[in-house]
Amino acid sequence: MWKVVLPLRFVGKTVIITNAAGSVGLATARLFHGEGANVVANDDRVSKLRLLEQNLNSRFKVTSYDLTKPEAGIQLAKEALDEFNSIDILICNEGSSLGRPLTEVTSEEWDSIIDRNLTTIFHALQGVYDHFRGKGAGTVILVSSIAGRSGCGEMVDYASSMGGVLGMMKTVSREWSRWGVTCSAVCPGPIGEGDQGLKVKFKSRYTQTQVELASFRNVTADQVARVILFLASEDGKPLNGQAINVDYGLYLHSI
């Protein structure tokens, strides 16, 4: 029996992943590394990344820059260039929430979430700008959420910042395309294993005739990561300025 061996898509490419110790970040780092990429994984949860590093042997650099700081994006890009001589792909994967109604979020808490979910991306983009413009190529993938498109009850901080991520993506795709850089976003639905929680949550809103409850499923971090890899690959090059839902159609029933 013939066995088809597909070529590795990212040999010689260097990818920076922010919030790399989260579920989507770890899955994305593993998949990129498995397809030949040099991976720079940034997160302050260094212990999780060190465990992954032990299993990957090489082509994996752990960093812990605080991207809420203006200089951190430049420093992160410099370390990636010092280690691997090039940067080809930037994955910005942020997404924190307090999970409280608007009136229960203080101004200080609001500022903290916006810093974490939006300002970090702004600084990471500033860090790679000169390199991407100079080489006339680059790929940026931002991780948003369907909450950024439809809103989400008791998550005003998260939904607002994820909507901001989409605005940033559209702006970068317009501004940077003249230098051969593409920028798109993935918008996951709820991430986890199984779907019982979603069925219970939405059963009160929809009858069986309105929407099949079986369609409400969590996506896995691995599924989100695979869409990110597609967008970063040569096959994904024609996609620019796009927001791709990864949610089994959940967004369709929330608008």
WOHU-V5362 format. One record per helix or strand of 3 or more residues. SS is the DSSP state (helix for helix, strand for strand). FROM is the first residue (numbers start at 0). TO is the last residue. Records with the same first field share a line. If there is no record, write none. Layout:
SS: FROM-TO, FROM-TO
This chain:
strand: 13-17, 37-41, 59-62, 88-91, 137-142, 180-187, 242-245
helix: 22-33, 45-55, 71-83, 101-103, 106-134, 146-149, 155-178, 195-202, 212-214, 220-231, 233-235, 249-252
